[in-house]
Amino acid sequence: MAHSSLYCRVVPANARGAQRNYGFSCTKAEKQQLEFRQAKPQDLPDIKRMVRKERMNPLGLSIERFLVAEGSGQLMGFGQLQQQPTASDVQFMELRTLIVRDKARGQGVGTAIMKKLLATPAAAHTDVYLTTISRSMPFYQRAGFQEVDRQHIPRALWFEALAGTLAAFLAVQARLVVMKRTAPDPKHDPSTRDEKRLL
């Protein structure tokens, strides 16, 4: 079922720690009541088409993991969170396949989707990684992500980082980077208790 609960409106302005969410503020898309819902099987052709157009990794497009954003009844963008399997590595989430339709860009749709995904219980208190190209780094840095040195890339992302490095250079002549948003330490985060209750 679609819903339009917006993270920037969940925490009251006077709540302790309300500004902790890595500098996020309400975007134009949110003010226009962007609708969020879990993707449906009928969304998959659009998702695959947009992934191909953006020359992104076409693997791992599991419909049940996707969050879709709609505006005026049209699909405006989407993204997914994937829990990575672990062996000796520490468990983490991966933010993947964040794409916004051309006509909706520059309106805060991508930021709104990312905020919604990062505010879910699965990601709010867990390390989150992503791979992207170097020119997209400022967008993710505003959400608290920082570039990860190659020696600190989790084993579960080694193949994606290696294959993506060549693909990114061939497709868009850009450097591929792995980024990480470190989970807040609940012992030192006064807003954690309030956010858990709201989520």
Secondary structure, 3 states (H helix, E strand, C coil): CCECCCHHHHCCCCCCCCCCCCCCCCCHHHHCCCEEEECCHHHHHHHHHHHHHCCCCCCCCCHHHEEEEEECCEEEEEEEEEECCCCCCCCCEEEEEEEECHHHCCCCHHHHHHHHHHCCHHHHCCCEEEEEEHHHHHHHHCCCCEECCHHHCCHHHHHHHHHHHHHHHHHHCCCEEEEEECCCCCCCCCCHHHHHHHC
